[in-house]
Amino acid sequence: MRRVTLVAADNARIAGRVHEPSGLVQGSVVIGGAMGVRQDFYAPFAEWLARQGWRVSTFDYRGSGDSAPATLRGYQADLFDWTRDYEAAIDEAHEALPHAPLYLLGHSLGAQLPGLLSNQHKVSGLLSVAAGSGYWRENAPRLRRIVPYFWFVLVPVATRLFGYFPGRKLRMVGDLPAGVVMQWRRWCLNPRYSVGAEGELVRQAYARARFPVLALSITDDEMMTLQGTHSLVSLYENAPRHVEQIAPGELQVRRIGHFGPFRSEQETKLWPRLADWLRDPVYFKE
C-alpha cells in the first residue's frame, strides 16, 4: 500500500491510498466509502482484492479521516464537494491504467454519489454494496422508528451548537461537516432522495450514467432495505441495472449486516463473490 494525495477539481487535497496488485493486472477498482466511514475500514478488503490482481484505490472525503482539518467547526463542504473527491480518485486510477476496466465499488453513500460524477465516461461499472436511496421511510424498520428524532432534532440542534455534526461524541455516523450533514438531511427527507431534493440538473446527471449497475442488497441490513435499493438503482434510469439479494444463510454465516461485507471474516465467504462479479462483466447485465 502507498499513500497518495489526490487533487480535486477545486484544488482541494484529498488523502488516498493505492493497493498495487501482484502479477497479472485485471483493472482498477475505486472504493467509495459509506457516510462517516474512514478508508481504514476498507483496508483489509482492498489488500485482499489487490492480491486477486486489481489495483485498488481508497480515499477519505474532505473533512473526514485523513482528509480532515484540525477542526470541523466552520469547515465548508457538501456532498457535491465529496463527489469531486470521488472524481479525483477515479482520475488518478484511470491515468494509472488508462486502457484497463475501472470499476467503482460503492458502499452505501459510495453507490449514491456516482450518479453525480462528471467523469462517468471513465467508469466501466458500479458494484453497489448495502446501498439504498436513504429516504427515511425506506430505511430498515428499527432505524425508521428513531430516524425522525435524528433528522428533526438531533442533527439540526447539534450541528448548530457545534458548527459541525459531532457524530463521534454522539456515537452516531461520525463527525461530518455541517454542509454535508444538512444536505444529506434534505436528501433523506425527500421520497426521491438526491434527485427530489436537488431537482432537474441532478436527475439529468444520473440519467447520463451509462455504466452498468449491479446492486447487492443484504437481507439483514440494519439500515437499508430492498425497497430502498430498488429506489436508488432506479435513479440510474438509462444504465443497465440489476439488483440481487444476499442472505447470511447463503454464506453459512449468522449475520452480515450493513458493514459486514467488508469485515475480514468474509474473506472466504463474500469476498470471492465480489471478486467474481468484478471479473465477469456478465453479472452487470440484466
N, C-alpha and C positions, 0 to 999 in steps of 0.2 A: 504494500500500500504506500502511496505517496500523496502528500498534501499538495493541493493546487489552489491558486487564487483565481476565481472567476470574476470577470468584469462585465457587469450588466450594461444594458443599452444606455442607462443614465449615469454610467461610470461608478455605480455602487460596487464595492468589492465584497465578494461572497466566498466563504470558506468551503472548499470542496475536497474530495478525496477520490483517487483513482486506484482501482484494484486491477492490476495488469494480469492478463491470462498467461498461462504457460503452455507452450505447444501451439497447435493449430488454433487460430483465432476465428470464432464464429461470427462476431459482430460486437456491437456496443449495446449496453443496457444502462439507461439512466434511471435511477430510483428516485421517484418523487415521494417525499415523506408525508406522513399524516400531520394534522394540526398539532403543534406543540411537541412533536417528537423529534429528538436530535438524530443526526445522521449516525451517531454512535450505535444506536439501536439496530441499524441495518447492517453493521459491520460483519457479524458472523455469516449472514446470508450472502453479502457481497463477496466475501473472501471465498466462500464455497462456490458461488457461481463463477468466479474468476477461474477456479480450478477446473470448471467444465468448459473453459475456452472462451469466456466472454470478458470483454473489457468493461468493467462495471464502475459507474460514477455515482457518487452520492454528494449531497450538499446540504448546508443549513440555510434556510431562507433568512433574508436580512432581519436583524432584530432577534434572532434565535440561535441557540447553540454557539458554535464557534464564530458565527456572523453577528453576534450580539454586541452592542456598545456597552460602555461601562454602566450606563443606566438607561432604562427604557422610558423613564419619565420624559414626556415631550418628544419622544422619538417618532419621526414621521415615516410611516409605511402602511400600505394597504395590500389587498390581495392582488391588485393589478401589478404592484411592485414585485410581489412574490412570483408572479407569472414571468416577469422579466428575469428574475433569478433562475427560474426553470429554463428559460430560453438560453441563458448564458451557459448552463451545464450542457444543454443539447448542442450548442455551437461548438463547445470545446470537444465534445465526443465526436461530432461529425467531422471536425477538422483533423482529428487524430486518425480516423478510419473513414475517409470520405466515400469509399466505394463499397463499404460493408453495410448490412442492415443495422438500423438503430431502433431499438425498442424502448418504450417507456414502461416501467413497472411502477404503477401508481398505487400507493396505499392510501385509502380514504381520500383526503384532500388532494393527494398526488394524482388521483384519477379524475378529479374535478377540474383542475386548472388547465389541462392540455387543450380544452376547447377554446381557450383564450389566447393560445400561443400565436405569435406572428411568424414563427418558423416551422409551421406544421409540415411543410413540404420535406423536411429533413427526417421526419418520423416514419418508420416502417410499420408500426403498430403499437397499440396500447394494451397492456395486460393490467386490468384493474382488479385489485385485491381488497375485499372488505370495504367497498366504496358504495355510497348511495348519494342521493341528491342532498341530504342534510335537512330537508324540510321537516320541521319538528313533528308534525302529525304522522310522518312515515318513519319515525325513529322506533327502535325496539320498545316493547311495552313498558319495561321498567324505567328506561330513560325518559320515555314520553310522559310519565307521571311527574317527574321532577323538573323537566326542562322549562316549563313556563316560569318557575321561580328563577331559574338560571338566567333566562333571557330578559325577563321583565323586572327583576330586582337585582340579583347579584352582579350581573355583568355591567349594567349602566351605573350602579352605585359604586362598585369597587373601582371601575375604570375612571370615573370622575374623581374619586378620592385619591387614587394613587398616580393618575396620569398614564396608566397602562393597566392591563389586566394582570393582577398578581396571582396567577394560577398556581405557582409553586407554594405560596403561603396558604392558599385555599385547598391545595391538593386536588386541583381540577385543571386538566388540559395542559397547563404550563404557562409561563409568562409570555404575554403577547402584546405587541404594540397596540395602542388604542385604536388606530385606524384599521388594523387587521380585525380585531375582535368586534368592532362596531359594524364593519361592513359584513362580516360573517354573520352577525346577528340579523341584519336585514335579509341576507340570503336565506337563512334558516327559517325565517318567519314568512317567507313567500312560497306559495304552493309550486311555483315554477323555479324555485331556488335562484341561482345566479341570473338566469335568463329573465325571470319575472322581476327580480329586484333591479336589474340594470337596464333592461329594455332591449330595443331592436338591434343595436350595434353588437351586443353580446350574443343575441340569438344568431345573428349573421356569422359571428366568429365561430360558433360551434357548427353552424351549417357548412362552413368552408372545410371542415375536417373531412378528409377522405381516407385517412389511415384506418385500418380495421381495429375494432374494439372487442376484446374478449373480457367479460366481467365475471369474476368469481364471487359468488355470494356465499357467505359462511352461515350455515343454518343456526349455529348457536352464537352468532354475533350479538353482543350485548348493546350495540349501538345502532347498527344498520339492519334493515330488513330487505327481503327480496323485492318488495314493492318499491322501496327506495332505490334499489339498484336498477330496476327497470326504468324508474323515472330519470335517473342520471343518464343512463345509456340512451334514452330517447332524445336527450338534448343533442346528441351527435347524429342528427337526423339524416344526414347524407352519407354516413360512414357504414361500411359493413359491420354488423354488430351481433354479438351472441352473448347470452347470459347462461351461466352454468352454476349449479349449486354444489357445494362441498359439505359433507356431513362428517362429524367426528368418527362415526361408525365405519365409514368408508376407509379411513386411515387407521382404524383399530386403535384410536386414542379416546380418552374420556372427554376431552374438551379441546376446542381450537380457539374460539372467541375472536374478538376484533384484532388483537395484537398477536395471537398465537401463530399465524402463518410465518412469522419471521423469527420465532424463537428457535434456539438450537435443537430442541427436541424434535423438530420437524425435518431434520437433516436427512433422515432415511424414510420419511413419510411423504410430506407435501412438497418439499423442495425438488425432488426428482420430477414430480409432475409439472411444477412451474418451469423447470428447465426443458421438459419435453414440449410444453406449449410454445416456448420461445424458439425451440429448434425446428419445429414443424409448423410453418405458417398455415397449413390446412386448418388448424384449430381456430384460426381467426375468421374463418368463413362460415356463413350460415349453413 
